[in-house]
Amino acid sequence: MKVLFLGSGTSTGVPVIGCSCDVCRSDNPKNQRLRSSVLVQSATTTVLVDSCPDLRQQALRHRLTAIDAVLYTHEHLDHTAGFDEMRAFCWHRDTRLPLYAGTQCLAQLKRMFAWAFSEQNTYKGYIRPAAQDHGGHPFCVGDIEITPVPVQHAAVETYGYVFRCGASSFGYVPDIKVLPEASAPLLQGLTALAMDALTTREHRTHLTVAECVALMEQLRPQRGYLTHCGHAVDYDTAQTTTPEFITPAYDGLLVEC
């Protein structure tokens, strides 16, 4: 598998509007972060995780023209607000676009974009999703096996995902504060794992860099990536202060698992 980080930033993106901190004014392009999303690809299958507000810009930047399915981690706007941009992925499809989410997120998407989920929505100029509630159970998209990983984040039902294809495995958990005991084995010993590292100070609903590193040291992926980072996280500082197997993700990073 290959994993492309379309965006590696938190809900505000980086730079933050109106901010003049060192990271927001940084000349390092790896400190310029669109909202978090990844593209997971095998030789035959392409899966988008979350439709962030920057999806149009990300798709144009990476010449993304087609996906086989979209997955959602949770309902927050920085992960769903680019929903309508996916219409471009439906124009050349004869069938509806497969969409997978948990129960709560799917219900919210149907409230926000009721017209898209209507059976009367047959016009190819609109996004036409084929919604499926995965209910926390494993499923497949093409040749990629996907396992939802329940995590605690704010007050909403939130999932990370583990992707497997052949001997490759990739875990993606962009929003998390607590990893439930029952979920930990699902993330153990993966080829690569990307996890929420929002900030450097204690946060009520997200991991700090230090908390993310400590959790990765328990889970021991072969390679770890910090993502969903805010403007308190400087790329170069994080790169030099984390263990050797961990590195900050950045927009455009391509990882081969």
N, C-alpha and C positions, 0 to 999 in steps of 0.2 A: 504494500500500500504506500501511497504518498499522501501527505497531509500538507495543505497550503493554508497558512494563517492569513486569512483575508483581513482580519483586524485583531488587535491585541490589547485594546484599550477598554476602559470602564465606560459607564453610561454617559459621561461628559465628553469623552474623547480627550486627546491631548494633542495640541495645546487646548487649555480650557478657555472659553470665552472670557475676556476681561482679566486674565491672570498674567502676571509678569514674573512668576517664579523662574528659577534657573532652568528647570526642565521644560517649562512652556516656552522659554526663549532659546532653548538649546538648538545648536546647529546640527546636532547628530540626528540624521533621519530616523534612526531606530527609536528615538524619543517621540516621534510623531505617530500617534496611534489612533486609528479608526476604531469604531466599536467592535467588540469581539465577535468573531465568526470564523469557522474553518470549513474547508472543503476536503473531504476524504475521498480518495480515488483508488480504485484497483485498475487492472488492465481493461475492465469492461463496465465498471460502475462508478458513478459520481454522485456523492451525497453531500448536500449542504446542511450545515448545522446552524440554525437560527437565521432569521432574515432581519438583520440589524438596520438602523436608519441609513447607514452608509452603503447599502447593498448595491445601488446603482453605480456608485463610484468604484466600488471594489470589483464589480463585474466588468466594467470598462477597463480598469487598470490591468486586469489579468485575462482579458478577452474571453470571459466566461459566457458561453452561448447556450449551454444545455446542462440540465441536471436530471438525475433519475428519481430523486426524492429529496424532501426537506424534512429535517427533524427539529423539534423544539425542546430546549432545556427547561424553559418556564415562560411565564406570561409577561414579564416586565418589558416595558416599551423598548429598551435598548436591545432587546432580542427579537422583537416582533414588528416594530414600526415600519420596516421595509417590506412588509408582506406584499403590497401591491406591485412592487418592482418585479416580482416573480412572474408577472403576466408575460414578460418577454420569453420565459422558459416554456410557456404554454402555446405560443403562436404556431409552432410547428409540430405540436403533438396532436395525435388523433384521440388520445385518451387523456383522462384527467391526471394531474400531477400528484403522485402519492405524497401524503403529508402525515407524519407520525408525531404524536405528542401524548403527554399524560392527560388524565381526565380533566383536571382543573384548567390546564392551559388550553386544551381543545375547546372547552366550553367558553373561555374568554375570547378565543379567536373567532368563534361563531357569533358571539355578541358584537365584537368589533367590526367584523367583515361579513355580516349576515348575507349580503347579496352574493358573495363569492361561493358560499356553501349551498345556495339555493339549487334545487333540482332544475329550476327554470333557467339557470345560468348556463347557456350553451354557446354563447358568443366567444369565438376564439381570441378576440381582442382583450378579454378579461382573464384574470387568473382563474383556473378551474381546478380546485384541489379535490383530491380523493382522500378524505380525512379518515384516519385510523387511530383509535385510542389503543396504545400499546399496553396500557394497564400495568406497566412495570415488568412486562414479560419479554423475553428475548424474541427477536424476529430477524428476518433477512431482507436485504435489498440487493438484488442481483447475487453476486458471489461474496458479499460482505455480511458477516454475522454481527448483529448489534445487540448489546445487552444494556438495558437501562440500569442506572445506578442511583437509587434514591439518596439524596443528601439534604441537609438542613440549610436553608437560606431564607432569611426574612420570614414572612408568614405565608409564603406560597409554596405549593408543591413544586419541587425542583428535582431535576434529574441531571446527572452526568451520563456519559455513554462510553462503552468499551466496544471498539471495532476490531474484528478479527477477520483475516483473510490468509489462508495457509498458515505459515508459522509467524506471521506478523500480528502484532496487537498494539492498539493505540487507545489510551484513555483520555477523555476530554471532560473536564469539570470546571467550567468557567465561573460559576457562582456557587460558593459554599462557605459556610461558617463551621459546621460540624459534620464529620463523617460518621454516620451511625455504625455501630459495631457490626451489624449484619451486612453492611455494604463494603466494608474494608476488604474482605477476601476477593471481591470482584475486581479490585484495582491493584492487587498484589502482583509484583514481578512482571509488569508489562514491558514490551519493547520500548514504548515511549508513553509518557503521561504529561499532559498539560493541565495546570491547575491554577485556580484563582489566587492572585497575590496582589491585592488591590493597593496596599499602602504599607507604610513602615510603622504606623501607630495603631494601637488597638482600635478595632472597628466592630460595630454591633452585629453586622450581617455578612461580613467578608473576612477571609483570612488575610493576615499580614504576610509580608515576605518571610519573616522568621517562622511564623506558624506553618506556612506552606512548605518551607524547607524541612521543618521538623516532621511534617506528615509524609513528605516524600522519602525521608530517610527511613521511615517505618515501612513504607510500601515498596521501596527499592526497585523502581523501574530502571531499565538500562540507561535511559536518558529522561531527564525531567525538564519541563519548560514552564516558566512563570508566564501567566497571561492574565487578561482582564486588569491590567495595571493602570493606576492613576498617575497623576503628575507628581506624587511624592516619590515615585520610583524612577530613579535615573538608570538608564541602561548600563552605562559603563560601571557605575558603582555596584549594581546588582551582579553584573558579570564577574567582577573581581572579588566579591564577598560571599558568594554562594559556593557550595561544594562542586567539585570538578564535574560531576555527572549532571548538574543542573545549570541551565542557562536561561536568560530571559528570552521569551519569544518576541518577534517584531513583525510588523506588517510586511507580508511578502515572503516570510520564511517558509521554505519548502523542506519538509522532513520526510525522509524515506525510512519506513519502518521494516 
